[in-house]
Amino acid sequence: MDIERGIRVAVDTGKVILGSNKTIQAIKLGNGELVVIANNAPKTLKDDVEAYSKLSNIPVYTFEGSSVELGSICGKPFTVTTLMIQEPGDSNILEIKE
């Protein structure tokens, strides 16, 4: 499965939250299917996301690229360190959590 394509299709056709603060807020509320975090995210952010995700039973996928690459894949002109897939739309991105 092409992770990059899955993320892009989810951003275009589904419901995706971009950004660390909003993602952590959604994790705390248990609103989401999958969290994607960039490989170069700060350790404190990774630890927070993983801890809250574990409590909410939401899987976390560490994207192999940087936050710049993740932002580009999402079609945004800025870095994206974390994102939350709430609804995948036409994407098969949720297959990576299996």
mmCIF file as gemmi writes it, N, C-alpha and C atoms, coordinates in Angstrom:
data_model
loop_
_atom_site.group_PDB
_atom_site.id
_atom_site.type_symbol
_atom_site.label_atom_id
_atom_site.label_alt_id
_atom_site.label_comp_id
_atom_site.label_asym_id
_atom_site.label_entity_id
_atom_site.label_seq_id
_atom_site.pdbx_PDB_ins_code
_atom_site.Cartn_x
_atom_site.Cartn_y
_atom_site.Cartn_z
_atom_site.occupancy
_atom_site.B_iso_or_equiv
_atom_site.pdbx_formal_charge
_atom_site.auth_seq_id
_atom_site.auth_asym_id
_atom_site.pdbx_PDB_model_num
ATOM 1 N N . MET Axp A 1 ? 0.834 -1.185 0 1 0 ? 1 A 1
ATOM 2 C CA . MET Axp A 1 ? 0 0 0 1 0 ? 1 A 1
ATOM 3 C C . MET Axp A 1 ? 0.879 1.249 0 1 0 ? 1 A 1
ATOM 4 N N . ASP Axp A 2 ? 0.5 2.22 -0.797 1 0 ? 2 A 1
ATOM 5 C CA . ASP Axp A 2 ? 1.239 3.471 -0.875 1 0 ? 2 A 1
ATOM 6 C C . ASP Axp A 2 ? 0.711 4.431 0.195 1 0 ? 2 A 1
ATOM 7 N N . ILE Axp A 3 ? 1.483 4.601 1.249 1 0 ? 3 A 1
ATOM 8 C CA . ILE Axp A 3 ? 1.078 5.427 2.386 1 0 ? 3 A 1
ATOM 9 C C . ILE Axp A 3 ? 0.858 6.874 1.961 1 0 ? 3 A 1
ATOM 10 N N . GLU Axp A 4 ? 1.769 7.401 1.15 1 0 ? 4 A 1
ATOM 11 C CA . GLU Axp A 4 ? 1.669 8.796 0.734 1 0 ? 4 A 1
ATOM 12 C C . GLU Axp A 4 ? 0.377 9.051 -0.036 1 0 ? 4 A 1
ATOM 13 N N . ARG Axp A 5 ? 0.059 8.149 -0.944 1 0 ? 5 A 1
ATOM 14 C CA . ARG Axp A 5 ? -1.185 8.295 -1.71 1 0 ? 5 A 1
ATOM 15 C C . ARG Axp A 5 ? -2.393 8.174 -0.793 1 0 ? 5 A 1
ATOM 16 N N . GLY Axp A 6 ? -2.345 7.243 0.15 1 0 ? 6 A 1
ATOM 17 C CA . GLY Axp A 6 ? -3.445 7.066 1.096 1 0 ? 6 A 1
ATOM 18 C C . GLY Axp A 6 ? -3.693 8.319 1.919 1 0 ? 6 A 1
ATOM 19 N N . ILE Axp A 7 ? -2.615 8.959 2.365 1 0 ? 7 A 1
ATOM 20 C CA . ILE Axp A 7 ? -2.746 10.194 3.142 1 0 ? 7 A 1
ATOM 21 C C . ILE Axp A 7 ? -3.36 11.291 2.277 1 0 ? 7 A 1
ATOM 22 N N . ARG Axp A 8 ? -2.864 11.434 1.053 1 0 ? 8 A 1
ATOM 23 C CA . ARG Axp A 8 ? -3.361 12.5 0.165 1 0 ? 8 A 1
ATOM 24 C C . ARG Axp A 8 ? -4.841 12.306 -0.152 1 0 ? 8 A 1
ATOM 25 N N . VAL Axp A 9 ? -5.253 11.078 -0.452 1 0 ? 9 A 1
ATOM 26 C CA . VAL Axp A 9 ? -6.659 10.813 -0.765 1 0 ? 9 A 1
ATOM 27 C C . VAL Axp A 9 ? -7.529 11.087 0.459 1 0 ? 9 A 1
ATOM 28 N N . ALA Axp A 10 ? -7.041 10.727 1.647 1 0 ? 10 A 1
ATOM 29 C CA . ALA Axp A 10 ? -7.794 10.995 2.878 1 0 ? 10 A 1
ATOM 30 C C . ALA Axp A 10 ? -7.959 12.499 3.096 1 0 ? 10 A 1
ATOM 31 N N . VAL Axp A 11 ? -6.907 13.268 2.838 1 0 ? 11 A 1
ATOM 32 C CA . VAL Axp A 11 ? -6.983 14.726 2.993 1 0 ? 11 A 1
ATOM 33 C C . VAL Axp A 11 ? -7.984 15.311 1.992 1 0 ? 11 A 1
ATOM 34 N N . ASP Axp A 12 ? -7.97 14.792 0.761 1 0 ? 12 A 1
ATOM 35 C CA . ASP Axp A 12 ? -8.836 15.33 -0.293 1 0 ? 12 A 1
ATOM 36 C C . ASP Axp A 12 ? -10.294 14.898 -0.161 1 0 ? 12 A 1
ATOM 37 N N . THR Axp A 13 ? -10.551 13.662 0.276 1 0 ? 13 A 1
ATOM 38 C CA . THR Axp A 13 ? -11.922 13.134 0.248 1 0 ? 13 A 1
ATOM 39 C C . THR Axp A 13 ? -12.512 12.836 1.62 1 0 ? 13 A 1
ATOM 40 N N . GLY Axp A 14 ? -11.684 12.817 2.648 1 0 ? 14 A 1
ATOM 41 C CA . GLY Axp A 14 ? -12.175 12.472 3.982 1 0 ? 14 A 1
ATOM 42 C C . GLY Axp A 14 ? -12.136 13.654 4.923 1 0 ? 14 A 1
ATOM 43 N N . LYS Axp A 15 ? -12.073 13.336 6.202 1 0 ? 15 A 1
ATOM 44 C CA . LYS Axp A 15 ? -11.989 14.376 7.234 1 0 ? 15 A 1
ATOM 45 C C . LYS Axp A 15 ? -10.695 14.152 8.002 1 0 ? 15 A 1
ATOM 46 N N . VAL Axp A 16 ? -9.789 15.121 7.892 1 0 ? 16 A 1
ATOM 47 C CA . VAL Axp A 16 ? -8.457 15.008 8.484 1 0 ? 16 A 1
ATOM 48 C C . VAL Axp A 16 ? -8.159 16.276 9.277 1 0 ? 16 A 1
ATOM 49 N N . ILE Axp A 17 ? -7.613 16.092 10.473 1 0 ? 17 A 1
ATOM 50 C CA . ILE Axp A 17 ? -7.187 17.216 11.306 1 0 ? 17 A 1
ATOM 51 C C . ILE Axp A 17 ? -5.677 17.349 11.161 1 0 ? 17 A 1
ATOM 52 N N . LEU Axp A 18 ? -5.221 18.56 10.85 1 0 ? 18 A 1
ATOM 53 C CA . LEU Axp A 18 ? -3.788 18.826 10.72 1 0 ? 18 A 1
ATOM 54 C C . LEU Axp A 18 ? -3.316 19.641 11.911 1 0 ? 18 A 1
ATOM 55 N N . GLY Axp A 19 ? -2.133 19.326 12.398 1 0 ? 19 A 1
ATOM 56 C CA . GLY Axp A 19 ? -1.539 20.107 13.479 1 0 ? 19 A 1
ATOM 57 C C . GLY Axp A 19 ? -1.516 19.366 14.799 1 0 ? 19 A 1
ATOM 58 N N . SER Axp A 20 ? -0.477 19.621 15.554 1 0 ? 20 A 1
ATOM 59 C CA . SER Axp A 20 ? -0.238 18.902 16.807 1 0 ? 20 A 1
ATOM 60 C C . SER Axp A 20 ? -1.283 19.188 17.87 1 0 ? 20 A 1
ATOM 61 N N . ASN Axp A 21 ? -1.584 20.455 18.095 1 0 ? 21 A 1
ATOM 62 C CA . ASN Axp A 21 ? -2.525 20.799 19.166 1 0 ? 21 A 1
ATOM 63 C C . ASN Axp A 21 ? -3.915 20.234 18.912 1 0 ? 21 A 1
ATOM 64 N N . LYS Axp A 22 ? -4.413 20.417 17.698 1 0 ? 22 A 1
ATOM 65 C CA . LYS Axp A 22 ? -5.75 19.912 17.376 1 0 ? 22 A 1
ATOM 66 C C . LYS Axp A 22 ? -5.776 18.386 17.354 1 0 ? 22 A 1
ATOM 67 N N . THR Axp A 23 ? -4.685 17.771 16.919 1 0 ? 23 A 1
ATOM 68 C CA . THR Axp A 23 ? -4.618 16.311 16.908 1 0 ? 23 A 1
ATOM 69 C C . THR Axp A 23 ? -4.657 15.77 18.331 1 0 ? 23 A 1
ATOM 70 N N . ILE Axp A 24 ? -3.874 16.345 19.227 1 0 ? 24 A 1
ATOM 71 C CA . ILE Axp A 24 ? -3.865 15.887 20.621 1 0 ? 24 A 1
ATOM 72 C C . ILE Axp A 24 ? -5.235 16.096 21.257 1 0 ? 24 A 1
ATOM 73 N N . GLN Axp A 25 ? -5.866 17.208 20.948 1 0 ? 25 A 1
ATOM 74 C CA . GLN Axp A 25 ? -7.211 17.474 21.465 1 0 ? 25 A 1
ATOM 75 C C . GLN Axp A 25 ? -8.193 16.397 20.986 1 0 ? 25 A 1
ATOM 76 N N . ALA Axp A 26 ? -8.119 16.036 19.71 1 0 ? 26 A 1
ATOM 77 C CA . ALA Axp A 26 ? -9.007 15.009 19.156 1 0 ? 26 A 1
ATOM 78 C C . ALA Axp A 26 ? -8.703 13.636 19.751 1 0 ? 26 A 1
ATOM 79 N N . ILE Axp A 27 ? -7.424 13.349 20.001 1 0 ? 27 A 1
ATOM 80 C CA . ILE Axp A 27 ? -7.055 12.071 20.616 1 0 ? 27 A 1
ATOM 81 C C . ILE Axp A 27 ? -7.667 11.977 22.005 1 0 ? 27 A 1
ATOM 82 N N . LYS Axp A 28 ? -7.572 13.054 22.773 1 0 ? 28 A 1
ATOM 83 C CA . LYS Axp A 28 ? -8.126 13.055 24.131 1 0 ? 28 A 1
ATOM 84 C C . LYS Axp A 28 ? -9.624 12.785 24.123 1 0 ? 28 A 1
ATOM 85 N N . LEU Axp A 29 ? -10.311 13.265 23.086 1 0 ? 29 A 1
ATOM 86 C CA . LEU Axp A 29 ? -11.752 13.051 22.97 1 0 ? 29 A 1
ATOM 87 C C . LEU Axp A 29 ? -12.086 11.704 22.324 1 0 ? 29 A 1
ATOM 88 N N . GLY Axp A 30 ? -11.064 11.026 21.806 1 0 ? 30 A 1
ATOM 89 C CA . GLY Axp A 30 ? -11.279 9.731 21.165 1 0 ? 30 A 1
ATOM 90 C C . GLY Axp A 30 ? -11.912 9.85 19.793 1 0 ? 30 A 1
ATOM 91 N N . ASN Axp A 31 ? -11.777 11.021 19.168 1 0 ? 31 A 1
ATOM 92 C CA . ASN Axp A 31 ? -12.384 11.275 17.859 1 0 ? 31 A 1
ATOM 93 C C . ASN Axp A 31 ? -11.387 11.023 16.745 1 0 ? 31 A 1
ATOM 94 N N . GLY Axp A 32 ? -11.272 9.803 16.293 1 0 ? 32 A 1
ATOM 95 C CA . GLY Axp A 32 ? -10.377 9.538 15.184 1 0 ? 32 A 1
ATOM 96 C C . GLY Axp A 32 ? -10.112 8.066 14.998 1 0 ? 32 A 1
ATOM 97 N N . GLU Axp A 33 ? -9.561 7.77 13.828 1 0 ? 33 A 1
ATOM 98 C CA . GLU Axp A 33 ? -9.268 6.391 13.453 1 0 ? 33 A 1
ATOM 99 C C . GLU Axp A 33 ? -7.77 6.09 13.473 1 0 ? 33 A 1
ATOM 100 N N . LEU Axp A 34 ? -6.959 7.105 13.13 1 0 ? 34 A 1
ATOM 101 C CA . LEU Axp A 34 ? -5.522 6.88 12.987 1 0 ? 34 A 1
ATOM 102 C C . LEU Axp A 34 ? -4.778 8.2 13.132 1 0 ? 34 A 1
ATOM 103 N N . VAL Axp A 35 ? -3.648 8.169 13.833 1 0 ? 35 A 1
ATOM 104 C CA . VAL Axp A 35 ? -2.771 9.335 13.955 1 0 ? 35 A 1
ATOM 105 C C . VAL Axp A 35 ? -1.516 9.063 13.136 1 0 ? 35 A 1
ATOM 106 N N . VAL Axp A 36 ? -1.105 10.047 12.36 1 0 ? 36 A 1
ATOM 107 C CA . VAL Axp A 36 ? 0.143 9.963 11.6 1 0 ? 36 A 1
ATOM 108 C C . VAL Axp A 36 ? 1.057 11.051 12.138 1 0 ? 36 A 1
ATOM 109 N N . ILE Axp A 37 ? 2.277 10.662 12.491 1 0 ? 37 A 1
ATOM 110 C CA . ILE Axp A 37 ? 3.242 11.619 13.038 1 0 ? 37 A 1
ATOM 111 C C . ILE Axp A 37 ? 4.53 11.543 12.222 1 0 ? 37 A 1
ATOM 112 N N . ALA Axp A 38 ? 5.096 12.701 11.913 1 0 ? 38 A 1
ATOM 113 C CA . ALA Axp A 38 ? 6.318 12.762 11.111 1 0 ? 38 A 1
ATOM 114 C C . ALA Axp A 38 ? 7.5 12.196 11.893 1 0 ? 38 A 1
ATOM 115 N N . ASN Axp A 39 ? 8.439 11.646 11.171 1 0 ? 39 A 1
ATOM 116 C CA . ASN Axp A 39 ? 9.615 11.018 11.763 1 0 ? 39 A 1
ATOM 117 C C . ASN Axp A 39 ? 10.472 12.013 12.55 1 0 ? 39 A 1
ATOM 118 N N . ASN Axp A 40 ? 10.465 13.28 12.139 1 0 ? 40 A 1
ATOM 119 C CA . ASN Axp A 40 ? 11.31 14.272 12.8 1 0 ? 40 A 1
ATOM 120 C C . ASN Axp A 40 ? 10.565 15.078 13.865 1 0 ? 40 A 1
ATOM 121 N N . ALA Axp A 41 ? 9.429 14.586 14.314 1 0 ? 41 A 1
ATOM 122 C CA . ALA Axp A 41 ? 8.679 15.283 15.372 1 0 ? 41 A 1
ATOM 123 C C . ALA Axp A 41 ? 9.498 15.281 16.661 1 0 ? 41 A 1
ATOM 124 N N . PRO Axp A 42 ? 9.374 16.328 17.46 1 0 ? 42 A 1
ATOM 125 C CA . PRO Axp A 42 ? 10.098 16.361 18.735 1 0 ? 42 A 1
ATOM 126 C C . PRO Axp A 42 ? 9.706 15.185 19.633 1 0 ? 42 A 1
ATOM 127 N N . LYS Axp A 43 ? 10.66 14.69 20.389 1 0 ? 43 A 1
ATOM 128 C CA . LYS Axp A 43 ? 10.423 13.526 21.239 1 0 ? 43 A 1
ATOM 129 C C . LYS Axp A 43 ? 9.279 13.761 22.224 1 0 ? 43 A 1
ATOM 130 N N . THR Axp A 44 ? 9.195 14.95 22.776 1 0 ? 44 A 1
ATOM 131 C CA . THR Axp A 44 ? 8.117 15.229 23.738 1 0 ? 44 A 1
ATOM 132 C C . THR Axp A 44 ? 6.749 15.123 23.069 1 0 ? 44 A 1
ATOM 133 N N . LEU Axp A 45 ? 6.653 15.586 21.83 1 0 ? 45 A 1
ATOM 134 C CA . LEU Axp A 45 ? 5.393 15.489 21.094 1 0 ? 45 A 1
ATOM 135 C C . LEU Axp A 45 ? 5.058 14.028 20.802 1 0 ? 45 A 1
ATOM 136 N N . LYS Axp A 46 ? 6.061 13.271 20.352 1 0 ? 46 A 1
ATOM 137 C CA . LYS Axp A 46 ? 5.836 11.844 20.084 1 0 ? 46 A 1
ATOM 138 C C . LYS Axp A 46 ? 5.361 11.125 21.34 1 0 ? 46 A 1
ATOM 139 N N . ASP Axp A 47 ? 6.006 11.418 22.454 1 0 ? 47 A 1
ATOM 140 C CA . ASP Axp A 47 ? 5.628 10.775 23.718 1 0 ? 47 A 1
ATOM 141 C C . ASP Axp A 47 ? 4.194 11.118 24.108 1 0 ? 47 A 1
ATOM 142 N N . ASP Axp A 48 ? 3.82 12.395 23.965 1 0 ? 48 A 1
ATOM 143 C CA . ASP Axp A 48 ? 2.456 12.817 24.296 1 0 ? 48 A 1
ATOM 144 C C . ASP Axp A 48 ? 1.431 12.129 23.397 1 0 ? 48 A 1
ATOM 145 N N . VAL Axp A 49 ? 1.688 12.143 22.1 1 0 ? 49 A 1
ATOM 146 C CA . VAL Axp A 49 ? 0.759 11.534 21.143 1 0 ? 49 A 1
ATOM 147 C C . VAL Axp A 49 ? 0.605 10.045 21.428 1 0 ? 49 A 1
ATOM 148 N N . GLU Axp A 50 ? 1.721 9.361 21.661 1 0 ? 50 A 1
ATOM 149 C CA . GLU Axp A 50 ? 1.653 7.92 21.921 1 0 ? 50 A 1
ATOM 150 C C . GLU Axp A 50 ? 0.931 7.614 23.227 1 0 ? 50 A 1
ATOM 151 N N . ALA Axp A 51 ? 1.158 8.41 24.257 1 0 ? 51 A 1
ATOM 152 C CA . ALA Axp A 51 ? 0.502 8.175 25.55 1 0 ? 51 A 1
ATOM 153 C C . ALA Axp A 51 ? -1.005 8.386 25.45 1 0 ? 51 A 1
ATOM 154 N N . TYR Axp A 52 ? -1.417 9.504 24.87 1 0 ? 52 A 1
ATOM 155 C CA . TYR Axp A 52 ? -2.854 9.78 24.737 1 0 ? 52 A 1
ATOM 156 C C . TYR Axp A 52 ? -3.524 8.783 23.789 1 0 ? 52 A 1
ATOM 157 N N . SER Axp A 53 ? -2.824 8.403 22.732 1 0 ? 53 A 1
ATOM 158 C CA . SER Axp A 53 ? -3.388 7.444 21.778 1 0 ? 53 A 1
ATOM 159 C C . SER Axp A 53 ? -3.6 6.083 22.423 1 0 ? 53 A 1
ATOM 160 N N . LYS Axp A 54 ? -2.669 5.705 23.268 1 0 ? 54 A 1
ATOM 161 C CA . LYS Axp A 54 ? -2.801 4.422 23.962 1 0 ? 54 A 1
ATOM 162 C C . LYS Axp A 54 ? -4.035 4.433 24.862 1 0 ? 54 A 1
ATOM 163 N N . LEU Axp A 55 ? -4.268 5.543 25.554 1 0 ? 55 A 1
ATOM 164 C CA . LEU Axp A 55 ? -5.443 5.661 26.422 1 0 ? 55 A 1
ATOM 165 C C . LEU Axp A 55 ? -6.745 5.633 25.625 1 0 ? 55 A 1
ATOM 166 N N . SER Axp A 56 ? -6.714 6.195 24.419 1 0 ? 56 A 1
ATOM 167 C CA . SER Axp A 56 ? -7.922 6.274 23.59 1 0 ? 56 A 1
ATOM 168 C C . SER Axp A 56 ? -8.043 5.12 22.598 1 0 ? 56 A 1
ATOM 169 N N . ASN Axp A 57 ? -7.075 4.206 22.604 1 0 ? 57 A 1
ATOM 170 C CA . ASN Axp A 57 ? -7.061 3.069 21.67 1 0 ? 57 A 1
ATOM 171 C C . ASN Axp A 57 ? -7.089 3.518 20.21 1 0 ? 57 A 1
ATOM 172 N N . ILE Axp A 58 ? -6.316 4.544 19.903 1 0 ? 58 A 1
ATOM 173 C CA . ILE Axp A 58 ? -6.183 5.03 18.531 1 0 ? 58 A 1
ATOM 174 C C . ILE Axp A 58 ? -4.764 4.699 18.071 1 0 ? 58 A 1
ATOM 175 N N . PRO Axp A 59 ? -4.623 3.96 16.969 1 0 ? 59 A 1
ATOM 176 C CA . PRO Axp A 59 ? -3.281 3.594 16.507 1 0 ? 59 A 1
ATOM 177 C C . PRO Axp A 59 ? -2.489 4.801 16.004 1 0 ? 59 A 1
ATOM 178 N N . VAL Axp A 60 ? -1.171 4.709 16.156 1 0 ? 60 A 1
ATOM 179 C CA . VAL Axp A 60 ? -0.26 5.766 15.705 1 0 ? 60 A 1
ATOM 180 C C . VAL Axp A 60 ? 0.662 5.177 14.649 1 0 ? 60 A 1
ATOM 181 N N . TYR Axp A 61 ? 0.795 5.88 13.526 1 0 ? 61 A 1
ATOM 182 C CA . TYR Axp A 61 ? 1.711 5.481 12.468 1 0 ? 61 A 1
ATOM 183 C C . TYR Axp A 61 ? 2.794 6.542 12.361 1 0 ? 61 A 1
ATOM 184 N N . THR Axp A 62 ? 4.052 6.125 12.429 1 0 ? 62 A 1
ATOM 185 C CA . THR Axp A 62 ? 5.164 7.062 12.266 1 0 ? 62 A 1
ATOM 186 C C . THR Axp A 62 ? 5.534 7.117 10.791 1 0 ? 62 A 1
ATOM 187 N N . PHE Axp A 63 ? 5.293 8.263 10.19 1 0 ? 63 A 1
ATOM 188 C CA . PHE Axp A 63 ? 5.604 8.496 8.785 1 0 ? 63 A 1
ATOM 189 C C . PHE Axp A 63 ? 7.117 8.576 8.634 1 0 ? 63 A 1
ATOM 190 N N . GLU Axp A 64 ? 7.66 7.888 7.655 1 0 ? 64 A 1
ATOM 191 C CA . GLU Axp A 64 ? 9.116 7.801 7.495 1 0 ? 64 A 1
ATOM 192 C C . GLU Axp A 64 ? 9.758 9.11 7.047 1 0 ? 64 A 1
ATOM 193 N N . GLY Axp A 65 ? 8.989 10.019 6.501 1 0 ? 65 A 1
ATOM 194 C CA . GLY Axp A 65 ? 9.537 11.283 6.027 1 0 ? 65 A 1
ATOM 195 C C . GLY Axp A 65 ? 9.474 12.371 7.082 1 0 ? 65 A 1
ATOM 196 N N . SER Axp A 66 ? 9.895 13.554 6.677 1 0 ? 66 A 1
ATOM 197 C CA . SER Axp A 66 ? 9.917 14.701 7.588 1 0 ? 66 A 1
ATOM 198 C C . SER Axp A 66 ? 8.567 15.415 7.59 1 0 ? 66 A 1
ATOM 199 N N . SER Axp A 67 ? 8.446 16.398 8.466 1 0 ? 67 A 1
ATOM 200 C CA . SER Axp A 67 ? 7.22 17.191 8.537 1 0 ? 67 A 1
ATOM 201 C C . SER Axp A 67 ? 7.041 18.042 7.272 1 0 ? 67 A 1
ATOM 202 N N . VAL Axp A 68 ? 8.138 18.417 6.639 1 0 ? 68 A 1
ATOM 203 C CA . VAL Axp A 68 ? 8.058 19.163 5.379 1 0 ? 68 A 1
ATOM 204 C C . VAL Axp A 68 ? 7.449 18.271 4.299 1 0 ? 68 A 1
ATOM 205 N N . GLU Axp A 69 ? 7.92 17.021 4.228 1 0 ? 69 A 1
ATOM 206 C CA . GLU Axp A 69 ? 7.387 16.071 3.247 1 0 ? 69 A 1
ATOM 207 C C . GLU Axp A 69 ? 5.924 15.753 3.527 1 0 ? 69 A 1
ATOM 208 N N . LEU Axp A 70 ? 5.574 15.603 4.797 1 0 ? 70 A 1
ATOM 209 C CA . LEU Axp A 70 ? 4.19 15.308 5.163 1 0 ? 70 A 1
ATOM 210 C C . LEU Axp A 70 ? 3.281 16.477 4.777 1 0 ? 70 A 1
ATOM 211 N N . GLY Axp A 71 ? 3.733 17.692 4.994 1 0 ? 71 A 1
ATOM 212 C CA . GLY Axp A 71 ? 2.968 18.867 4.577 1 0 ? 71 A 1
ATOM 213 C C . GLY Axp A 71 ? 2.771 18.912 3.072 1 0 ? 71 A 1
ATOM 214 N N . SER Axp A 72 ? 3.812 18.582 2.338 1 0 ? 72 A 1
ATOM 215 C CA . SER Axp A 72 ? 3.739 18.563 0.88 1 0 ? 72 A 1
ATOM 216 C C . SER Axp A 72 ? 2.754 17.502 0.393 1 0 ? 72 A 1
ATOM 217 N N . ILE Axp A 73 ? 2.786 16.33 1.004 1 0 ? 73 A 1
ATOM 218 C CA . ILE Axp A 73 ? 1.858 15.255 0.637 1 0 ? 73 A 1
ATOM 219 C C . ILE Axp A 73 ? 0.414 15.686 0.874 1 0 ? 73 A 1
ATOM 220 N N . CYS Axp A 74 ? 0.201 16.443 1.945 1 0 ? 74 A 1
ATOM 221 C CA . CYS Axp A 74 ? -1.146 16.926 2.273 1 0 ? 74 A 1
ATOM 222 C C . CYS Axp A 74 ? -1.57 18.084 1.374 1 0 ? 74 A 1
ATOM 223 N N . GLY Axp A 75 ? -0.649 18.571 0.533 1 0 ? 75 A 1
ATOM 224 C CA . GLY Axp A 75 ? -0.963 19.678 -0.357 1 0 ? 75 A 1
ATOM 225 C C . GLY Axp A 75 ? -0.93 21.023 0.335 1 0 ? 75 A 1
ATOM 226 N N . LYS Axp A 76 ? -0.184 21.11 1.409 1 0 ? 76 A 1
ATOM 227 C CA . LYS Axp A 76 ? -0.112 22.344 2.192 1 0 ? 76 A 1
ATOM 228 C C . LYS Axp A 76 ? 1.258 22.995 2.022 1 0 ? 76 A 1
ATOM 229 N N . PRO Axp A 77 ? 1.302 24.336 2.038 1 0 ? 77 A 1
ATOM 230 C CA . PRO Axp A 77 ? 2.58 25.037 1.889 1 0 ? 77 A 1
ATOM 231 C C . PRO Axp A 77 ? 3.304 25.232 3.22 1 0 ? 77 A 1
ATOM 232 N N . PHE Axp A 78 ? 3.038 24.363 4.173 1 0 ? 78 A 1
ATOM 233 C CA . PHE Axp A 78 ? 3.671 24.461 5.489 1 0 ? 78 A 1
ATOM 234 C C . PHE Axp A 78 ? 3.938 23.055 6.016 1 0 ? 78 A 1
ATOM 235 N N . THR Axp A 79 ? 4.72 22.981 7.079 1 0 ? 79 A 1
ATOM 236 C CA . THR Axp A 79 ? 5.038 21.672 7.651 1 0 ? 79 A 1
ATOM 237 C C . THR Axp A 79 ? 3.835 21.117 8.41 1 0 ? 79 A 1
ATOM 238 N N . VAL Axp A 80 ? 3.702 19.798 8.383 1 0 ? 80 A 1
ATOM 239 C CA . VAL Axp A 80 ? 2.662 19.104 9.143 1 0 ? 80 A 1
ATOM 240 C C . VAL Axp A 80 ? 3.366 18.025 9.96 1 0 ? 80 A 1
ATOM 241 N N . THR Axp A 81 ? 3.411 18.206 11.261 1 0 ? 81 A 1
ATOM 242 C CA . THR Axp A 81 ? 4.089 17.245 12.129 1 0 ? 81 A 1
ATOM 243 C C . THR Axp A 81 ? 3.175 16.089 12.497 1 0 ? 81 A 1
ATOM 244 N N . THR Axp A 82 ? 1.912 16.396 12.772 1 0 ? 82 A 1
ATOM 245 C CA . THR Axp A 82 ? 0.948 15.338 13.093 1 0 ? 82 A 1
ATOM 246 C C . THR Axp A 82 ? -0.366 15.598 12.373 1 0 ? 82 A 1
ATOM 247 N N . LEU Axp A 83 ? -1.056 14.515 12.089 1 0 ? 83 A 1
ATOM 248 C CA . LEU Axp A 83 ? -2.401 14.621 11.547 1 0 ? 83 A 1
ATOM 249 C C . LEU Axp A 83 ? -3.234 13.47 12.071 1 0 ? 83 A 1
ATOM 250 N N . MET Axp A 84 ? -4.533 13.705 12.111 1 0 ? 84 A 1
ATOM 251 C CA . MET Axp A 84 ? -5.481 12.706 12.604 1 0 ? 84 A 1
ATOM 252 C C . MET Axp A 84 ? -6.477 12.402 11.496 1 0 ? 84 A 1
ATOM 253 N N . ILE Axp A 85 ? -6.578 11.133 11.125 1 0 ? 85 A 1
ATOM 254 C CA . ILE Axp A 85 ? -7.586 10.703 10.161 1 0 ? 85 A 1
ATOM 255 C C . ILE Axp A 85 ? -8.864 10.441 10.948 1 0 ? 85 A 1
ATOM 256 N N . GLN Axp A 86 ? -9.881 11.271 10.73 1 0 ? 86 A 1
ATOM 257 C CA . GLN Axp A 86 ? -11.162 11.043 11.393 1 0 ? 86 A 1
ATOM 258 C C . GLN Axp A 86 ? -12.075 10.208 10.507 1 0 ? 86 A 1
ATOM 259 N N . GLU Axp A 87 ? -12.106 10.545 9.226 1 0 ? 87 A 1
ATOM 260 C CA . GLU Axp A 87 ? -12.849 9.767 8.24 1 0 ? 87 A 1
ATOM 261 C C . GLU Axp A 87 ? -11.94 9.627 7.024 1 0 ? 87 A 1
ATOM 262 N N . PRO Axp A 88 ? -11.671 8.399 6.573 1 0 ? 88 A 1
ATOM 263 C CA . PRO Axp A 88 ? -10.715 8.206 5.487 1 0 ? 88 A 1
ATOM 264 C C . PRO Axp A 88 ? -11.227 8.585 4.103 1 0 ? 88 A 1
ATOM 265 N N . GLY Axp A 89 ? -12.521 8.798 3.932 1 0 ? 89 A 1
ATOM 266 C CA . GLY Axp A 89 ? -13.041 9.104 2.604 1 0 ? 89 A 1
ATOM 267 C C . GLY Axp A 89 ? -12.826 7.923 1.682 1 0 ? 89 A 1
ATOM 268 N N . ASP Axp A 90 ? -12.292 8.171 0.494 1 0 ? 90 A 1
ATOM 269 C CA . ASP Axp A 90 ? -12.044 7.116 -0.495 1 0 ? 90 A 1
ATOM 270 C C . ASP Axp A 90 ? -10.692 6.44 -0.296 1 0 ? 90 A 1
ATOM 271 N N . SER Axp A 91 ? -9.981 6.802 0.741 1 0 ? 91 A 1
ATOM 272 C CA . SER Axp A 91 ? -8.637 6.277 0.992 1 0 ? 91 A 1
ATOM 273 C C . SER Axp A 91 ? -8.687 4.918 1.685 1 0 ? 91 A 1
ATOM 274 N N . ASN Axp A 92 ? -7.648 4.135 1.437 1 0 ? 92 A 1
ATOM 275 C CA . ASN Axp A 92 ? -7.498 2.855 2.14 1 0 ? 92 A 1
ATOM 276 C C . ASN Axp A 92 ? -6.42 2.963 3.219 1 0 ? 92 A 1
ATOM 277 N N . ILE Axp A 93 ? -6.207 4.155 3.733 1 0 ? 93 A 1
ATOM 278 C CA . ILE Axp A 93 ? -5.15 4.44 4.71 1 0 ? 93 A 1
ATOM 279 C C . ILE Axp A 93 ? -5.312 3.633 5.991 1 0 ? 93 A 1
ATOM 280 N N . LEU Axp A 94 ? -6.528 3.297 6.355 1 0 ? 94 A 1
ATOM 281 C CA . LEU Axp A 94 ? -6.752 2.587 7.615 1 0 ? 94 A 1
ATOM 282 C C . LEU Axp A 94 ? -6.228 1.153 7.579 1 0 ? 94 A 1
ATOM 283 N N . GLU Axp A 95 ? -5.869 0.659 6.396 1 0 ? 95 A 1
ATOM 284 C CA . GLU Axp A 95 ? -5.3 -0.686 6.29 1 0 ? 95 A 1
ATOM 285 C C . GLU Axp A 95 ? -3.952 -0.793 6.995 1 0 ? 95 A 1
ATOM 286 N N . ILE Axp A 96 ? -3.248 0.311 7.2 1 0 ? 96 A 1
ATOM 287 C CA . ILE Axp A 96 ? -1.929 0.235 7.836 1 0 ? 96 A 1
ATOM 288 C C . ILE Axp A 96 ? -2.021 -0.068 9.317 1 0 ? 96 A 1
ATOM 289 N N . LYS Axp A 97 ? -3.18 0.123 9.92 1 0 ? 97 A 1
ATOM 290 C CA . LYS Axp A 97 ? -3.283 -0.154 11.352 1 0 ? 97 A 1
ATOM 291 C C . LYS Axp A 97 ? -3.503 -1.627 11.638 1 0 ? 97 A 1
ATOM 292 N N . GLU Axp A 98 ? -3.657 -2.432 10.591 1 0 ? 98 A 1
ATOM 293 C CA . GLU Axp A 98 ? -3.85 -3.876 10.781 1 0 ? 98 A 1
ATOM 294 C C . GLU Axp A 98 ? -2.529 -4.611 10.738 1 0 ? 98 A 1
